[in-house]
Amino acid sequence: MKTILQRVEYASVLVNGKAVSKISNGILILLGITNEDTKEDIVWLSKKIANLRIFDDENSVMNKSLIDINGDAIIVSQFTLMASTKKGNRPSYIKAAKPEIAIPIYNDFVQQFEIDLGKKVGTGIFGAEMKIELLNDGPVTIIIDTKNKY
């Protein structure tokens, strides 16, 4: 799994012009899934994100987690994160899991993240044409790949 996290003041996901998820003060999580991803990857990544200290404390030092600030999250499936651009100018998405594999992993990740965060999170709609609006706070943008855990 590969993810791009963006600390946001607000974010929303729109499908056909209608908001399906909206948050303020939290994290927008773009999630790419491969065929090799496992339950271990889901658990590790969820805990890592929920506890990642990327929010300011009273001294303006990034020392608080999403849990600490009781922040919100939106998780959006993003197969294009798995793009390979090594050959030519057209990205290859061969590493991205097909929907029959990706959908259950995505749903399991959302469920695990809700457990770790202790509350419901927003989502996109898998496979839909989505528009994402956000105000990146900082800006803080972090990439995490479960293939590079250690």
N, C-alpha and C positions, 0 to 999 in steps of 0.2 A: 504494500500500500504506500502510496505517496500522497502527501497532503501539503497544501498551502494554507497557512493560517494568516488571517488578517485581523489585527485588533481594530475594532470599529466603534465609532460613536453611535452609528446606526447602520442597519443593513436590511434589505428586503429582497424577496424573490418574487418576480412577477411572471405569471403564465397567462397568455392571452390578455395582457393588460390588467390583470387582477392580482393583487398581493396574496400569495399563498403562505408566506411567512414574513414576519417583521420582528426585529429586535432593536434594542438600544443597549449601548455599553456592554460589549462582549466580543465574541469571536465569530468570524465567518470562516467556515472550514470547507475547503474544496478538496474532495476525496477521490483519488484515482485508485482503481482496483485491478490487480492482475490475477491470472489463473492460479498462481502459486500462493496467494494469501491464505492465511490460516486463522483459526480462533486465537492462537497465541498472538498473532499480529494485531488482531482486533483489540484484545485486552491490553496489550502493551501500549499501542497507540492511543487508545482512549484514556488510559491513566496518565500518560505523558502529557497529552493536551490539557486535560482537566487540571493538572497540577503545575503546568508550566508557568513560571513566574515572569509574566510579561506585562503586568499592570503596576502602575506607580503606587508606592506607599506614601506616607505623609511627608517624606523627604524627597519626593519626585524621583525615587529609585525604583526600577522595575524589580519588585520584591514580592508581589502578590499574584496569586493565581486566579483563574476564573472562579474557582470554588470560594476563595477568600473574599472576593468582591461580590459574590452572589450574582455574577454576570450571566448573560444569555448567550445562546449559540444557535447558528444555523449551519446545517450540514448539507452540502450539495454534491451529488455525484458528478465527477468531472473526468470522463474517459480521456480527454485530450492531455491530461497530465502524464499519461503513459506514452506520449508521442516520441518516436525516434526520428531524429532529423539528420542522421549520419549520411544518408545517401540522397542526393538530389535535393529538390526544393519542396517536394510534397511530403508532409509528415506521414509516417507509417504508424498505425495504431495496433499493430499485431500483438503488442504486449498487453493491451487492455483486455480485461475479461469480457466475454460475451454476456449479454443480459441474464441468461439462465444461471450463470455463476455469480455475476456481479450483484444482482438484485438481492439475493439472500445475504451476501456478505455486507452490503450496504445497510440492509435492515438490521442485521446483527450488530453492526457498528453503532448505529443510531441508538438501539436499545441499550448497549453497553455504556455508551456515553451518557445516556439519561440516568443510568444507575450510578455511574461515577460522579456525575454532576449533582445528582439529587433532585432533578427536575426535568420537565419536558423541554425538548429543543425543537427549533423549527427545522423544516426540511424543504428541499425542492421536490419536484415530481420527476422520478426517474424516467429518462428518455424524452422528456418534454423540451420544447424550445423555451428556454428561460431567459429572463432579463434580470440581472442582479444590480441593485443600486446599493452603494455603500459610501460611507465616509471613513476612510482609513485613518485611524488615530495614531499619530506619532510622526511619520508612518511607521508602523510595526508590521512586517511581513516575514514569516518564517516558513521554511520548507523542512518537512520531516519525511524520511523514507524508512520504512521498516526494514529494508534490506541493509541499512547502515545503522543498526541499533547500537553496536558496540565498537 
